Amino acid sequence: MIARLWHGATQASHSDAYLQFLVRTGIPDYARTAGHRGTQILVRKEGDVAHFLLISLWDSMEAIRQFAGPDADRAKYYPEDPEYLLELEPAVVHYEVAFPT
């Protein structure tokens, strides 16, 4: 199993709206992709900034490519993301899940 980690940051005042945006857009896209095994959204607020960490679980890198495209290490964004995010980080990180719970 592969974990795909994506990080993004918003103004803390936009964090609730961005969370709802993620739940309406990215999360359903993950769920519609064969080989997707679940997603967690973590939020950490530091002063005026809210950090989002999405951890999605996948059967394989090929399953991730079905979601993300041929360059699986490239972050996938939606047209509305720039309205919320402070930066469009170009890459994600993948980890092999060594101890599934």
Secondary structure, 3 states (H helix, E strand, C coil): CEEEEEEEEEEHHHHHHHHHHHHHCHHHHHHCCCCEEEEEEEEEEECCEEEEEEEEEECCHHHHHHHHCCCCCECCCCCCHHHHECCCCCECEEEECCCCC
